[in-house]
Amino acid sequence: MLSQRESYVATKWTKFLWWLSTAEKELLVDCVIDRNRYAIIGMTVLGTWLFASLAWVYFFSTVVTNIVAAIALGIFMGGIILSIDRALIKGINKLNKQKFLPLLLRGLLAITIGTFMAQPALLYLFNKEVHLQISLDNEQKKRDKRNQQDAVYAAQKNELLAKKSSFQNQLDERYKEVSSARQNFIAETDGTGGSKKIGLEAIAKAKKSNYEKLDADYQALSAQVLSQIRNIDSSLSKMESAVTQEQQVFESLLNDGFLTRIEALNNLIKTNNTLLIRYWLLVIILVLIELMPVIAKTLLPSGTYDAKVFAREEMEKIMVADNINKEQQLKQLYNQLAFEQDSQFIQSFFNEAKHSRNEKIKTNIAEWQSSKDKSFDSMWKEVKDGMLTKQEN
């Protein structure tokens, strides 16, 4: 009733929601309908803030090993997201709700933040599948790394293998000659050879001599070639050791960090159409969570609070301009009165000094007349220095 006006007292929780919605509680407390509207906007900002903080905590838990540091960093980044959201909804009012460009810019910023914030949440939801894909990806990375290392040493390795094969073929050819000579010698001694005579006859002795010569040459060549083959095997072994060591170092660097998980998630999506549909549905939902404050502030109608804000701002502009104008008038009045009084003071000063200056002039002229050495110019200089005024700068 008119004689019993409503005296509404907002709770601390309501004031907190109003603060989240960037509303001025001094103006909002008397706006019955808008109280609930801005509490709803505050709830959407609170939901976005909590979601962002949790997502950032999970993100930092994949980067740092200290859980306390991850929580602290997550809360800090959540606060930054809260500040951005409050700035976005503060800039939306009844004057620019119908303007497409401001809303588009705010929407793009919200979508960008929401898309990034959706990644940690998706990694958490698909944690088991992602870790399975990480193990498969790491195995593929190991194979790719091995192929790259083999490609680096391929030319040198092929050259060494070609030399080894050449040396081995040379040794095998010489061994065949020795083996053939030995067979000929044995056949000649047991009567199955060309002479058909058993025992060491002249032909058998000749074949024995040829066999022994070839065998000696083979032994000498074998010692030389085998030494070179051992050197080649040593070089190949060093190469293989270097490749193995580098492979071990590479495998020790494999991890399940944030980027590795994102890569595994992308690979998982490419090969699983069922997951792909759920992935995009979740991305849309999580982006909408980030867009909730902007959507709520844009869709909710303007009420008496917006009218009060507009009127109050216009009044403050008028009062600021009026105060500045009055301040200017006061300063002008001060300067005018100061000028008038200073003018009167200077005029009085010169009027009072007029008689004294004339008396001093007469005294200087009398001194000049009584002095025989003092010139007129010197007397004028003294009068000028002591009596004439100097212009103000």
HELIX and SHEET records of a PDB file:
HELIX    1   1 LYS A   12  LEU A   20  1                                   9    
HELIX    2   2 LYS A   25  LEU A   28  1                                   4    
HELIX    3   3 VAL A   32  SER A   61  1                                  30    
HELIX    4   4 ILE A   67  LYS A   90  1                                  24    
HELIX    5   5 PHE A  100  LEU A  125  1                                  26    
HELIX    6   6 ASN A  127  THR A  189  1                                  63    
HELIX    7   7 ALA A  202  LEU A  253  1                                  52    
HELIX    8   8 PHE A  258  THR A  271  1                                  14    
HELIX    9   9 ASN A  273  LEU A  299  1                                  27    
HELIX   10  10 THR A  304  SER A  370  1                                  67    
HELIX   11  11 PHE A  376  MET A  387  1                                  12    
END                                                                             
